[in-house]
Amino acid sequence: MLDLNHIYKTFNLGTINEKKALVDLNLHLKQGDFLTVIGGNGAGKSTMLNAVAGVWPIDAGQILIDGQDVTALPEYKRAAFIGRVFQDPMMGTAPNMQLEENLALAYRRGKKRGLRWGVTRAEREMFREKLHSLGLGLEDRMTVKVGLLSGGQRQALTLLMAALQQPKLLLLDEHTAALDPATAAKVLELSDRIVKENGLTAMMITHNMKDAIQHGNRLIMMNEGKIILDISGEEKSKLTKADLLQKFAEVSGVQEETDQVLLS
């Protein structure tokens, strides 16, 4: 479903601030894979996600989504393939529009639009059913402006919007980092359910080792623009934080004692 072939990305090339963000990066995701991505600041996690989303062009390499070469496509043309949930709950929605209007925008993503009623009766019923499945009571607040929702409610809504069109790839960009632990756990539970129920291929960046281990069927760790660990299947299911720290030390040659040190 996703192929990253020999990806390179350098920022501020030829200056004193030159930074090699991605170095000969290769990654291949199968249909239905739920990948968690972990690594320290500057490891290349967000750069990889933004390269896939088309936020900026890569210097070299090839990006394919479901076999289609999207390397040269701008971000807005990749919207038909990708759903994305951002770290900031304020992003990904239009705060001054109603819940049902936001869902209607997401439902029409990548489609041609004409002069007709914004939300049809059939769509409104479908949206109500989808919101009910979140278990947050939002189905009774469909005409409320999104800006009045809590951070957790907005992230849950954004998750629903991102998956509404069954994207080829769902990108979760530290989407629980700004939430309190209880709300983050609820949003992660919803993420698991939405990915599983819709058979989506997903990539989730996180700074939380526990979340990276508990969620998804595959885990990669990045360092200096490269993938230094790739763990899946039964090996991942038995993984602990101590194991992950030890593996990082073995592969990177750096001995870290806590995940706070590793991820600082």
N, C-alpha and C positions, 0 to 999 in steps of 0.2 A: 504493500500500500504506500510505503514511503521509501525512497532510495536517495541517500545522500552519497554522492560519489566524488571523492577527492576534493572536498570543499576547503577553500582558503579564503580568509578575510582578515585584512590588516587595516587598522584605523590610523589616521595621521601619518601615512606613509612618507618617509624621507624627512621627518621632523624629529625633534628631541623627544616628542611624546608618542613616537611610533609604538603601536601595540599589536602584536600578532594574536588576534582573537581566536581564529580557527586555523588549524594547521593539518592539512591532508586528512580531513575528517571524513570518515565513512560510517554510515549507519543504514541498516535495512530493517524495516518493520513489516511484519506480515499482517494481513487482514485480521482484526480483532485483538491485536497486541495492545496492552496497556503498559506503557513504558514510564517509569519514574526516573527522573534525572536529578543527580545530586552532585555537589562540588562546591569549592570555596568561591568567594567573590573573585571575579576575573577569570574563572575557569573556562568560560565560553558557553555556559548554559543558555543565557538569554540571547546571546549572539546567534547561536544555533537556531533557537526558536524563531527569532526575527528573520533569519535567513529563509527559513521554511515559509514563513508568512509573507515574505516579500517586502518587508519594511525597508530593507536596503539591498542593493545588488551585491552579490559575492564577487570576489576577485577572480576565482577560477573554480571549476568543478561543475557538477550537474545535479539538479534536483528534479526528481520524478515523483508525482503523486498518482497512484493507481496506473502506473505505466506511462503517464503523460508528462512530457518534459515541460516544466513550468519555470525553468531557470530564468528565462527572459521576461516572464509575465510580471507586470506591476502588481502591487498589493491588491488593488480593487478588483483585478481580474482573477485573483486567486480566491475571492470571496465565495465562489460557487463550490470550491473544494474544501474550504477550511472553516471551522468554527473556533472561536477563541474566547477564553475567559481571562481577564486581567487581574493583577494583584489588587488594584484599587477598585473597591465596590462601586465607585462613582463612574467608572468607565464601562463601556459596553452597553449602556442604556441611555435613553433620552429622558432626563429627570423631569422635564416639564410636560411630558406626555403621559397619558394613562397607561396602565398595565397592558390592556388589550391593544392599545395602539402600538406599543413597543413590540408585542408579540406579532402583530400584523406586519410590522417592518421586517422582523426576523423571518417571518414566513414567506415574504416576497424577495428575500435576499437572492441576488443573482438572476432574478426574473425581470422580464419587461413589465412596466407599469403603465396603466392608462388612467383615464378620467372616470372613476367609478367610486362607489362608497368605500370608505377606508376599511371598515370591518363588516363582513357579511354575517348574516345570522348563523350560517353553518360554521364559519370560522370562530364566531364567538362561543358557540357550544363546544367546539374542539378545544379552544383555549381554556375554557372553564374546567374541562375534564383534565387537561394537562396540569393546570395549576392545582387542582384537587389532589393529584398524585404526589405533590410535594409535601403534603401534610402540614402546611403552614397557614391554612385558612385564607390564602390569597384569592381563591376562586370567588370569595364574597367581596373582594376589593378591586374588581377589574376596572372600575372607572376612577380609581384613586391615582394621583400622580406618583410616578415611580420615586421621585425625589423625597417622598414622605416615608418610604420604607426604611427599615433598619439595614445595616451593612450586610448581615447574614441573609435577610430576605432578598436584597438586591443581587447577591451572588447566586442564590438559588434561582432567581428569575433569569439571570444572565446565563446560567448553565442550561436552563430549559430553552432559552432563545438560541444558544449556540448549537444545540442538538436538534432543533426543530426541523431543519431541512436535511437531516441525516448526512452530515458532512463526511467526506472521505477521511478527514483527519480532524480530531478535536485537540486543541492546544490549551493546556491549563497552566498559566504562567504565575506560579506562586499564588494561586487564587484564594488561599486561606491565610496568607501571611498577615493581613490587616485585621483579622477577626480574633475574638477571644477564643480560648481553647475549646469551650463547649460548643460554640457556634461553628468553629472550624471543623470539629468532629462531625457535626450534622451535615455540613456542606460536603465533606469528604465522603460521607455515607451516601449522599445523594449523587455525587460524582460516580461512585462505584456502580450504583443502581442504573443510572442513565446510560453509562458506557455499556453495561452488560445487557440491559433490556433492548438497546438499539443496535447491539453488535458493532459498536464503533471502535475505530483504531484511535488511541489516545496517547498523548505525551504530556506528562506532568512534571514541571520543575518544582522542587521543594528544597528548603534548607533544613527540613526536619528529618533526621535519619529514621526515626520511628515510622513516620508516615511513608517514607520512601520504601521501607521494608514491608510494611503491612499492606500497601495498596499496589495493584498492578501485578502482572505476571512476569515482568522483566525490569531490571534495574541497571542503569549505567552510572558510573562516576566519571566526571570530567576533571582534567587538570591541564592548564596551559594550552587550551584549545584542542585537546585530544581526549579520546575515550581511553581511560586507563583500567576500567573494570567493566565487565559486562556479565551479569549474573541473571539466570532465568530458571524457570521450572522448579524442580525439587530443591535445588541448591538455594534458590531465593527463599523458598518457603521455610527453610531451616535457618536462615540467616539471622544473626543478632547484631546489635550495634557494636559490640566488641569485635565480632568477626569482621564487620565492615571497616572498622578502624585499623585492624591488623592487616587486612588486604590492601588498604590504602597505603599503609607503611611499606608493605612488601613491594608494591608496584611502583610507587612514586619515590621510594628511597627516603621518605621523610617520616619520622616517628612522631605521631600525634597521640595525645593522651585523652583528649576529650573532643566531642563533636563541636563544642564551642570554639576550641582552638582551630579545628579543621575547617570550620565554616565561617570563621571570622573574616 
